[in-house]
Structure formats: C-alpha cells, structure tokens
Amino acid sequence: IRQALVGLPGVNGLSTEQRKRLTIAVELVANPSIIFMDEPTSGLDARAAAIVMRTVRNTVDTGRTVVCTIHQPSIDIFEAFDELFLMKRGGQEIYVGPLGRHSHHLIQYFEKIPGVSKIKDGYNPATWMLEVTTIAQELALGIDFAEVYRNSELFRRNKELITALSTPTPDSKELFFPTKYSQSFLTQCTACLWKQYWSYWRNPPYTAVRFLFSTFIGLTFGTMFWDLGSKTTKQQELFNAMGSMYAAIIFLGVTNASSVQPVVAVERTVFYRERAAGMYSEMPYAIAQLLIELPYVFAQALVYGVIVYAMIGFEWSAAKFFWYIFFMYFTLLYYTYYGMMAVAVTPNYHIASIVSSAFYGLWNLFSGFIVPRPRIPIWWRWYVWLCPVSWTLYGLVVSQFGDLKNTLESGETVEEFLKSYFGFRHDFLGVVATVIVGFPLLFAAIFAVSIKVFNFQRR
C-alpha cells in the first residue's frame, strides 16, 4: 500500500484491515519494546483478521512484547499467542500462563478442575474456555474459578517470577531519558515538514482546486474590470479599480480560509495520535503546518496577480507590481492562517466555519470600501484599524494610485482625493506593509499556541 492515501475511515482511502496494519507499522517506527493493542481484529472478516494477526506475530518474532486484547478469536488466531491473561467479570484472574502447543497448557489446567467438561476434538479452545468458566458454570459446580487460580501452583509460580523480575541486578542502573522525545526539535520540525509536504502533494482536491479557482477568478475579474487600472481621470474609475481589489480580497480570502479548515481538522486528528505516541511535540507540528502553506499561497498569489495585473491594466512598473503581489500574498496568507487558527481554537471545523463567518461579515463591513474610514461613526472607527481587510485595501490602493498627480473632474489630484475621501496617504505605505505582515504572524502564533494548549479529543 505504499504511495496510497490513508483517507477518511468509511469514506475513501485504505480499508479497515489496511488501516490496522498501517497503525501497527506507524507504532513500530519508534522501535518500542512493548506494544499494546486493543482488539486489532475487531471489524474484520476472517481473512483480514488472519493478515493482521500474522503481522502481529511477525512483530513478536522480532523480539518485541505485544499485549493484545482479542475478541472471539478463531483457533489459528488464538494459537498465535504465547501466553494468556484471562479474567472473569470484575477483573479477577482466572488463568495467567502459557498456552502451549494447541493450547494444551490451558486445556490441561481447566480439565484438572473437578466437574469441568472435557474439550471435544477440533473444538476452538478459546470458545471452550469461555463456556466452561461462565458464572452459570461456577454456580453449577459450586466453585470460584478465581479462588481456584489463587490456590494453584501456576499462581505461586507467577508470584515467584514477578518477585524475581522485580529485583534489579546489582550492576544495573535506572533508566534515564534526558528528553521526552528521541529526536531534537530541529529534526522533529524537518520530519513534520516532510510529512506535510507529501500530505499536501497527494491532496489534489485541496491544492489543485485552489489554483484552478484562483485562475478562474483571475480571468473573470480581468475580463470584468478590463483595462480599468489605467483609467484614473474620474472618481468612478477609481472606485471601479478599487472594486476589483476589494472583490478579490473577499472572494479569494474567504475561499482560502474555508478550504483549509477541513484539511487542518483531519491533520489535527492524526497529530493527536502521533503526539500521544511520543513521535514529536506540538510546536514542530504547528510550525510545519504553517510553513507548508507558504509556497502554495505564494504560487496562488502570483498566478492570480499576473493575470489580473495584466488584464486590468495597472501601471507596469517593478515597484507597483511588487507591491500588488506583496499585498495579495500576505492577504491570502493571513486568511489561510485565520482559517487554521479558527480550527485550532474550536472542537471541529463545523464550529470553526460558523465562528469564521461572523468575522468575515465584520471584515467586509469595516473594510473601508463600503463606508470609507473618515465617514464611519467615531465610536466604530477604532475597529477599522483592527480589520485586516481595511489594511489590505489601504495598501493596494495607495501602492497603485497614491502617488498619482493627475487631476480628476472634481479638480483634485488622485493623491488628494484618496487622502480626503478615504484617508489614504502614500507616505503611510511602509507602516501598512508592516501591519499586513503582522497579521499572518499573529494568526500563526495563536494557531501554534492553541495547538499546544487546547485538546479536543473525545477520550
């Protein structure tokens, strides 16, 4: 099953049997000396159960100890075990010891108890064992199998073995591990980033669709706002050019934030299991999840930016083109990180999408396009400075038109109009760029801290 996608249980990807074997393989990567398995054959047919138990048996043959609960095993599966720990209801021990070839040790032990029926030829020892030790059988025979075990030679032998193994040898030293994890922080980050790389590369429904959508939106906006970027003689023409920027922010930004949430939710489920296994800590996972988005978002911003910049007809200067790509990149990045952050602080992406929608509406309202900042009531104007979209719109408009000296029909220059109507100043561009970089850093930091602090596992 190499190169296969794990997928979601019951939806796509690996079968139940393949998932069981993959889980065992993942745990073996850490080279443990003992492995605990809880009903590895549950939910499997006879063939799949045999495949899984053969994997378990091969694991034991490498020198590891496997402690495994089993449910209604067949004869072949039952006899793959070396020892049995059998308890009655209430957790009292009935039998603790070796099974032997064809379970002869187990059969011999119970057949020596007076009144216990003999096993029939070809009968499953696991089934027979459960049948002869039921509460009904105890009442019929007038015995307590737990008491029988405590008075047996097998019990005394086990106690002596425990005492002997619990006493350290004179030259032994206590185990000491300097850190919880076997690898350094940098190695953990590298491993997590490598894993995220392959996870994203093998997830075309997320990565490819995002690029196709950006291309489609770019072509749509380019034809819709054709050559409006070069027309700056009327106020309405400036509003139209701003509309292309505003619409792009809303369309692409919300799409990025919404599409990343189910991906992060699935990755977080895997993270819970792998963190519990001691593979890596929270911060390397969070850093890798954040870093893997950087090249994808950059490619997305570049594809959209080149298409729209050329078709809308903005001024072809290196500085203005750089600023356009710069602001689109960090805008898409903070939207993506915001979507990731919303998942990290909520139990699942359904709740995250509901919470995010409320903020999308607020960001839209206070973006400075629907109502310019100077015209917003003074008691709400403070939120404009907290709204990421308003800073993006500020940066895009000022970088393209903030230095134009040509006169509009009102008699003002473009620069003066932007300053009086929107409150946009070209000399503020450096501050705007710094703030735009700060928003993804802020959302990324909250995401990382939330991954470390919050735990929404059901058990």
C-alpha positions in Angstrom: 0.0 0.0 0.0 3.0 2.3 -0.5 2.1 5.7 -2.1 -1.6 5.2 -1.2 -3.6 7.9 0.6 -4.9 6.9 4.0 -8.1 8.9 3.5 -11.0 9.0 5.9 -12.5 5.9 7.5 -15.5 4.6 5.7 -15.2 7.4 3.1 -12.1 6.8 1.0 -8.5 5.6 1.1 -7.4 2.5 2.9 -9.6 -0.4 4.0 -10.1 -1.2 7.7 -7.6 -4.1 7.5 -5.0 -1.9 5.8 -5.5 0.8 8.4 -4.9 -1.7 11.2 -1.6 -2.8 9.7 -0.6 0.8 9.0 -1.3 1.7 12.6 1.0 -1.2 13.8 3.7 -0.1 11.3 3.5 3.6 12.5 4.0 2.5 16.1 6.9 0.2 15.1 8.8 3.3 13.7 9.5 4.4 17.2 11.1 0.9 17.9 9.1 0.2 21.1 10.0 -2.7 23.3 6.3 -3.3 24.2 3.2 -2.6 22.2 -0.4 -2.6 23.5 -3.2 -3.4 21.0 -6.9 -3.2 21.7 -8.9 -5.7 19.7 -6.8 -5.5 16.4 -9.2 -7.9 14.7 -12.5 -6.1 15.5 -14.5 -5.2 12.4 -12.5 -7.5 10.2 -13.5 -10.6 8.3 -11.7 -13.9 8.8 -9.2 -13.3 6.0 -8.3 -9.7 7.1 -8.1 -10.8 10.7 -5.6 -13.5 9.8 -3.5 -11.0 7.8 -3.4 -8.6 10.8 -2.6 -11.3 13.3 0.2 -12.6 11.1 1.6 -9.0 11.2 1.3 -9.1 15.0 3.0 -12.5 15.1 5.9 -11.2 12.9 6.3 -8.3 15.2 6.6 -10.6 18.2 9.2 -12.7 16.4 11.4 -9.6 16.1 11.8 -9.6 19.9 9.1 -7.2 21.0 6.4 -7.9 23.5 2.8 -7.4 22.3 0.0 -7.2 24.9 -3.2 -7.7 22.9 -6.9 -7.9 23.8 -8.8 -10.3 21.5 -12.5 -10.8 20.7 -13.8 -14.2 19.6 -10.6 -15.4 18.0 -10.5 -18.4 15.7 -8.4 -21.4 16.5 -5.5 -20.2 14.3 -5.5 -16.7 15.8 -5.8 -17.9 19.4 -2.9 -20.3 19.0 -0.7 -17.5 17.6 -0.5 -16.2 21.2 2.2 -17.4 23.6 0.5 -16.6 26.9 -3.0 -15.8 28.1 -4.3 -13.5 30.8 -7.9 -14.5 31.4 -10.2 -12.6 33.8 -13.8 -13.1 34.9 -16.2 -10.2 35.3 -15.0 -7.9 38.0 -11.4 -8.2 36.9 -10.4 -11.2 38.9 -7.8 -13.5 37.4 -8.8 -17.0 36.2 -5.8 -18.1 34.3 -2.4 -16.4 33.7 0.1 -18.5 32.0 1.4 -20.1 28.7 -1.0 -21.5 26.2 1.4 -24.2 24.8 1.1 -26.1 21.5 -2.5 -26.5 20.5 -3.4 -24.7 23.8 -2.5 -27.9 25.8 -1.4 -26.0 28.9 -4.6 -24.1 29.1 -6.7 -27.2 28.4 -4.8 -29.3 30.9 -5.3 -26.6 33.6 -9.1 -26.4 33.3 -9.6 -30.1 32.7 -7.9 -30.8 36.1 -10.7 -28.8 37.9 -13.3 -31.3 39.1 -16.6 -31.1 37.2 -15.3 -29.2 34.2 -16.3 -30.9 30.9 -13.6 -32.1 28.6 -13.0 -30.3 25.3 -14.1 -32.0 22.1 -11.8 -32.8 19.3 -11.4 -29.9 16.8 -13.3 -27.5 19.2 -12.0 -24.0 19.5 -10.1 -23.7 22.8 -11.0 -20.0 23.1 -14.7 -20.8 22.8 -14.5 -23.8 25.2 -12.5 -21.8 27.7 -15.2 -19.1 27.9 -18.0 -21.6 28.0 -16.6 -23.6 31.0 -15.8 -20.5 33.1 -19.2 -18.7 33.0 -21.0 -17.7 36.1 -23.6 -20.3 35.4 -20.9 -23.0 35.4 -19.5 -21.6 38.7 -22.9 -21.9 40.3 -23.5 -25.4 38.9 -20.1 -26.7 40.1 -20.1 -24.7 43.4 -16.6 -23.2 42.8 -15.0 -19.9 42.2 -12.5 -20.1 39.3 -10.7 -17.0 40.7 -10.2 -18.8 44.0 -9.1 -22.0 42.3 -6.4 -20.0 40.4 -5.2 -18.3 43.6 -4.7 -21.7 45.2 -3.0 -23.2 42.2 0.7 -24.0 41.5 0.5 -21.7 38.5 -0.4 -18.7 40.7 2.6 -19.4 43.1 4.9 -19.8 40.1 3.8 -16.4 38.7 4.3 -14.7 42.0 7.8 -16.1 42.3 8.5 -14.9 38.7 7.2 -11.4 39.5 9.4 -11.2 42.6 12.5 -12.4 40.7 12.0 -10.0 37.8 11.2 -7.0 40.1 14.6 -7.3 41.8 17.3 -5.4 39.8 20.7 -6.9 39.3 23.5 -5.4 41.4 25.2 -3.7 38.4 22.1 -2.3 36.8 21.2 1.4 36.5 17.9 3.1 36.4 16.6 4.2 33.0 17.1 7.9 32.3 15.9 9.9 29.3 17.1 13.5 29.0 14.1 14.5 26.9 10.7 13.2 26.2 11.3 12.8 22.5 14.0 10.8 20.8 14.9 13.5 18.3 15.9 17.1 18.5 13.5 20.0 17.9 15.0 20.7 14.5 14.8 17.1 13.4 11.1 17.0 14.6 10.4 20.1 12.5 12.1 18.6 9.5 10.2 15.3 9.8 6.9 17.1 10.3 7.5 19.4 7.3 8.4 16.4 5.1 5.2 14.7 6.2 3.1 17.8 5.5 4.8 18.2 2.1 3.6 14.7 1.0 0.2 15.2 2.6 -0.4 18.4 0.6 1.2 17.0 -2.6 -1.1 13.9 -2.5 -4.2 16.0 -1.8 -5.1 17.4 -5.3 -8.8 18.1 -4.3 -7.3 20.8 -2.0 -4.2 22.1 -3.7 -5.1 21.8 -7.4 -8.7 23.1 -7.0 -7.3 26.1 -5.1 -5.1 27.0 -8.1 -7.8 26.4 -10.6 -10.2 28.6 -8.7 -7.6 31.4 -8.4 -7.1 31.2 -12.2 -10.8 31.2 -12.9 -11.4 34.2 -10.6 -8.4 36.0 -12.1 -9.8 35.6 -15.6 -13.3 36.5 -14.5 -12.1 39.7 -12.8 -9.7 40.5 -15.6 -12.5 40.5 -18.2 -15.0 42.2 -15.8 -12.6 45.1 -14.9 -10.8 45.1 -18.3 -8.2 48.0 -18.5 -9.8 49.9 -15.6 -6.4 50.3 -13.9 -5.1 52.7 -16.5 -8.1 55.0 -16.3 -7.7 57.5 -13.5 -9.4 60.7 -14.7 -12.7 60.2 -12.9 -13.7 59.3 -9.4 -15.9 56.5 -10.6 -13.0 54.9 -12.4 -11.0 54.8 -9.2 -14.0 53.3 -7.4 -14.2 50.6 -10.2 -10.4 49.8 -9.8 -10.8 49.6 -6.0 -13.8 47.3 -6.6 -11.6 44.8 -8.4 -9.2 44.8 -5.4 -12.0 44.6 -2.8 -13.7 41.7 -4.6 -10.5 39.8 -5.0 -9.8 40.0 -1.3 -13.2 38.8 -0.3 -13.5 36.0 -2.9 -10.1 34.5 -2.7 -9.6 35.2 1.0 -12.8 33.6 2.3 -12.2 30.6 -0.1 -8.7 30.1 1.3 -9.9 30.3 4.9 -12.8 27.9 4.3 -11.0 25.3 2.2 -8.1 24.9 4.6 -10.3 24.2 7.7 -11.3 20.6 6.9 -7.6 19.8 5.9 -6.3 21.2 9.3 -9.1 19.3 11.2 -8.1 16.0 9.6 -4.4 16.7 10.2 -5.1 17.5 13.8 -6.7 14.1 14.4 -3.6 12.4 13.2 -1.5 14.8 15.3 -3.3 13.8 18.5 -2.4 10.1 17.9 1.2 10.7 16.9 1.8 13.1 19.7 0.4 10.5 22.2 2.9 8.0 20.7 5.7 10.4 21.6 6.8 11.0 18.0 7.0 14.7 18.2 5.8 17.7 20.2 3.2 20.3 19.4 5.4 23.1 18.2 7.2 21.2 15.3 3.8 20.1 14.1 2.4 23.6 14.2 5.5 25.1 12.5 5.4 22.5 9.7 1.6 23.1 9.2 2.3 26.8 8.9 5.4 26.6 6.7 3.9 24.2 4.1 1.3 26.8 3.2 3.9 29.5 2.3 4.8 28.2 -1.2 1.3 27.2 -2.1 -0.1 30.6 -1.2 2.7 32.4 -2.9 2.1 30.4 -6.2 -1.6 31.2 -5.8 -1.0 34.9 -5.3 1.5 35.0 -8.2 -0.9 33.2 -10.7 -3.8 35.5 -9.8 -1.6 38.6 -9.6 -0.1 38.2 -13.0 -3.4 37.5 -14.7 -5.3 40.3 -13.1 -2.5 42.9 -13.2 -2.1 42.5 -16.9 -5.8 42.4 -17.8 -6.9 45.2 -15.6 -4.1 47.3 -16.9 -2.3 48.6 -13.8 0.9 50.6 -14.3 3.7 48.3 -15.4 6.5 49.4 -13.0 8.6 47.0 -11.0 7.7 48.7 -7.7 4.0 48.8 -8.2 3.9 45.2 -9.5 5.9 44.1 -6.4 3.5 45.9 -4.0 0.5 44.3 -5.7 1.9 40.8 -5.4 3.2 41.6 -1.9 -0.2 42.7 -0.5 -2.1 39.8 -2.3 0.3 37.3 -0.9 0.1 38.3 2.7 -3.6 38.8 2.4 -4.2 35.3 1.2 -1.7 34.1 3.8 -3.5 35.8 6.8 -6.9 34.5 5.5 -5.4 31.0 5.3 -3.8 31.3 8.8 -7.0 32.7 10.2 -8.9 29.6 8.9 -6.3 27.4 10.6 -6.5 29.4 13.8 -10.3 29.1 13.9 -10.0 25.3 13.7 -7.3 25.2 16.4 -9.4 27.1 18.9 -12.6 25.1 18.3 -13.5 21.4 18.6 -14.1 20.8 14.8 -14.2 22.7 11.5 -18.0 22.9 11.5 -17.9 25.2 14.5 -14.9 26.9 13.1 -16.7 27.7 9.9 -19.6 29.2 11.9 -17.3 31.3 14.0 -15.3 32.4 11.0 -18.4 33.5 9.1 -19.2 36.1 11.7 -15.8 37.7 11.3 -15.9 37.6 7.5 -19.0 39.8 7.7 -17.4 42.2 10.1 -14.2 42.4 8.0 -16.4 43.1 4.9 -18.3 45.8 6.7 -15.3 47.6 8.1 -13.1 47.2 5.0 -13.3 50.9 4.2 -14.8 50.2 0.8 -18.5 50.1 1.6 -18.2 53.0 4.0 -14.8 54.9 3.9 -13.0 55.2 7.2 -13.5 59.0 7.6 -17.3 58.5 7.2 -17.6 55.7 9.8 -19.1 56.9 13.1 -16.3 57.7 15.6 -17.4 55.0 18.0 -16.8 52.3 15.4 -13.8 53.8 13.7 -11.4 52.0 16.1 -12.3 48.7 14.6 -11.2 49.7 11.1 -7.7 49.8 12.5 -8.1 46.2 13.7 -9.7 44.9 10.5 -7.1 43.1 8.3 -9.1 43.8 5.1 -9.0 47.5 5.6 -5.2 47.4 5.8 -5.0 45.3 2.6 -7.3 47.7 0.7 -5.3 50.6 2.0 -2.0 49.1 0.8 -3.3 48.0 -2.6 -4.9 51.4 -3.4 -2.1 53.5 -2.1 0.6 51.5 -3.8 -1.2 51.8 -7.2 -2.7 55.3 -7.1 -1.4 57.1 -4.0 1.4 58.9 -5.9 -0.6 60.0 -9.0 -0.7 63.7 -9.6 -3.2 63.8 -12.5 -6.4 65.8 -11.9 -9.9 64.4 -11.5 -13.1 66.0 -12.8 -13.5 67.5 -9.3 -10.3 69.5 -9.6 -8.4 67.4 -7.0 -5.5 65.2 -7.9 -5.8 61.5 -7.4 -3.5 61.7 -4.4 -5.6 64.4 -2.8 -8.8 62.6 -3.4 -7.6 59.4 -1.8 -6.5 61.3 1.2 -9.7 63.4 1.6 -12.3 60.7 0.8 -10.7 57.5 2.1 -8.0 58.8 4.4 -5.3 57.0 2.4 -1.8 58.6 2.5 1.1 57.3 0.3 3.7 58.1 2.9 2.0 55.6 5.2 2.7 52.7 2.8 5.6 51.3 4.9 3.5 51.2 8.0 0.7 49.4 6.1 3.2 46.8 4.7 4.5 46.1 8.3 0.9 45.7 9.6 0.0 43.4 6.8 3.0 41.2 7.6 2.0 41.3 11.3 -1.5 39.8 10.7 -0.3 36.4 9.4 2.3 36.3 12.2 -0.4 37.0 14.8 -2.8 34.3 13.5 0.1 31.8 13.1 1.2 32.4 16.7 -2.4 31.9 18.0 -2.6 28.7 15.9 0.6 27.3 17.4 -0.3 28.2 21.0 -3.8 26.8 20.5 -2.4 23.5 19.2 -0.2 23.3 22.2 -2.7 24.3 24.9 -6.1 23.0 23.6 -7.0 19.4 23.4 -10.4 18.5 21.9 -10.0 14.7 21.9 -13.2 12.8 22.8 -11.2 10.5 25.1 
